C-alpha cells in the first residue's frame, strides 16, 4: 500500500462531504467542494446542465487528468447525492476510527466514501510521483432517484473504455459484475363514486378492484432471479364515498431483461382482468428504469480489478446485485463498467457507518487500478 495515502486527508475530505445537506437535487454544496478538490489535483472540470433539467441546483461533474502511462483513460464514478433524511447532516468521528452520523440523519457514506477514495487514491499516486493512466471522473447528481442525473450526461465526452463505479456496500475488495433490469409500473384503477351509506350499489369500488388484482400477483422473490413489489397504494376521497380511483405503484427487478417485462405483462393482465370483473377500468403505465447487464469474469476491467486486489491482499470477490447504480447508464453508453464496494454499511438508514480504515483501503485500491500498466 502506498505510504502517501493519508488517513488525515481522507477524514478531512469525508467530513467536508458529509456535513450539511446533499439530498437528491440539493447537491450544490458538494458540487462546489468537489470541483475545487478536483482542480487542486490538476483536473480540468466541467459541470453540465442536468440540475436545471431536473429542477435541482447542481449538475453532473466531469473531470479529466492526463497520465503518463499509455492507453485510454480509466473512468471512476461516485455520486454526489444522498437519500433522506440527508439535510443538516453532522458526521461524528469516533475514537476508534468509526464514522457515523449523529443519529438523526443518514451519514452520507453512500456515496461520500466512494468520492473520497477516488480523490485520495489519485492524490496519493501523484504525491509519490508514480506513473499512472490518464483518468476521467464522472460524479453524478440524482443517483438516488433512479440514476436520473447520469441519464442526462453527454457520454460522448468520455474516452475511457473501462469504468469503476464506487457505490456498493460491504468491505473493500468485492465487485458487482451482474445487475438487474428494473421495470416500474403505475396502475390507475377507475371505478365510480357513490354515497357509501345511501347508495353503495351505484358505486364501483376502485380499491376493492385493485385489492383483488394485488391478491393474485406474487410479491417478493417470485423466482430465483426476479422480484416484484407493490410499494404504494392510494385511493378514495372520504370514508363515506365509494372510492372512484385507486393508484398503485410498484417495480419488478430481474437479472433477465425479458423476464422483467414478462412479469410486468402479468401485472398488467391481473389488474385489467380484476378491474373488468368489477366493472372498473385499469390503466397501466410501465417504464424501463434499468437494463440488466453481466460483465464476463475474463474481461479486462474485471482482470484489472482482481490484479489490484491480489497486490493489496484483498479478496477480489465477484458478486451480483439487485441494486441499480450509475454503472447501468455507463454500460448503456457502451463503456465497460463494474461496481466496487467501498466500505460503507447500513446505507439508507440513520445507522449508516464507515471507518477510516475502510476509506484507506478503498483509496489504496483506486491507486492500484490507475497504476496498472496493462
Secondary structure, DSSP 8 states (H G I E B T S, - for coil): --TT--HHHHHHHHHHHTSB--BTT--HHHHHHHHHHHHHTT-EEEE-SHHHHHT-S---EEEEE--SSSSS-EEEE----B-SS-SSB--EE-TTSEEE--SSS---HHHHHHHHHHHHHHHHHHHTT-----EEEEE-S--TTTSHHHHTS-GGG---SEEEEEEE-BSSSEEEEEE-EEEEEEEEEE-B-EETTT-GGG-B-HHHHHHHHHHTS--EEEETTEEEEEEEEEE-S-TTEE-SEEEEEEEEEESSHHHHHHHHHHHHHHHHHHHHHHT-EEEEEEEEEE--EE--TTSHHHHHHHHHHHHHT---EEEE-S---HHHHHHHTT-EEEEEE-SBBSTTSTT-EEEHHHHHHHHHHHHHHHH---
